[in-house]
């Protein structure tokens, strides 16, 4: 009986952790904490300081992605291009869309790609 209870508790813990909200992006080059932001690659001339016209951004959501989250991005002028683990997309948008999207309740992190 104790073994069944222990197994049940372990299954519940594993299930909850599998759907936990993440504050990380998993890229080939590195794992980025969206609490801290990406590393400084200025020595490689990869940093960009201004956004003119359309540009590419990483948009990470504060929860598991729901269809209405994606619809909010599109309604606010963003074009969703590709998924990035965990709970993020590469989104093409202009400055006006950037200002709207970064303030959505469902968005936890936005950074230039």
N, C-alpha and C positions, 0 to 999 in steps of 0.2 A: 504494500500500500504506500509506504514512504517513497519507494522508488518511482511509482506512478506520479505522485505529487511532485517530486523533484524533476522528473522528465517534463511534466506539464509546465512547471515554472520556467525551466530552461527554454522550452519551445516558445513561451510567451515572450521572454527576454530577447531571444534571437529574432522573433517576428517584429518586435518593436524597434530593435536596432536596425533592422533591414530597411525600415521605412523612415528612419530618422532624417531630419533636415540637416544638410551638410553646409559648412561654410568653406568648402574647398572646391577648387576646379582641378581636374586631373588632365594635364597636358603631357605630351611626350617629353617636352623640355624640362618641365618641373611640375610640382604640385603647388598650387597657389592658394594661400589662405585669403579668403575674401574679407576677413576681419583686418588683415594687414595690408593686402594689396600685392601686386606683382613686384618681382625683384627689379632692381635698377640695371638696365642694360644700356645705359648711356655710352659706355665705352665701346659698344658695338654699333653706335649710331642708330639704334632702334627706337629711341624715345621720340614721341611726337608730342608737341606742346599746344598745337592749335587744331581746331576742327573747322575746315572750310568746306562748304557744300556737304556732300554725303561722305560718310566714313563708316567703318566697321567697329562694332562694340560687342563686348561680352555683357550679357544681361543675365544675372542669376536671380532666381526667385527664392522667396523666403519659405517656400513649402514645395511639396511635390507638384510638378507642373500640371495644371488643370487646363482644359480647353479655354476657359474664360480668360486665363492669364495670357495665352497666346493671342486671343482675340483682342485683348486690351493693347498689346504691342502693335498689332496691325491697325486697329482703329486710330492709334496715335501716330501713325506714319512710319512705323518700322517694318522692315522686310526681314522675316526670319529665314536664315540661311542654313544653319546646321546646329546640331545638339552638342553640348559639351557636358560631360559628367562633372559634377552633380547638379542637376536642376538648372542648367543654363543653356543659352543659345547665343550664337553669333548673329547679330542683328545689324542690318544696314539701315542707317537713318541720318537725317540732317540735324542741325543744331536745335531747331524748333522741336522736333520729335524727341531728341535727347532730353531736353528740359522737361517735357511731359512724362516720358517713360521713367526717368530716374525718380520721379515723385509718386509713382504708383504704389499703392499699399502692398501689392504682391511682390514688388521688386526689392531685393536686399542689397544688390551690388551691380554697378555699371562701371565699366572701364573700357577705354579705347583698346581695340584689338591689335 
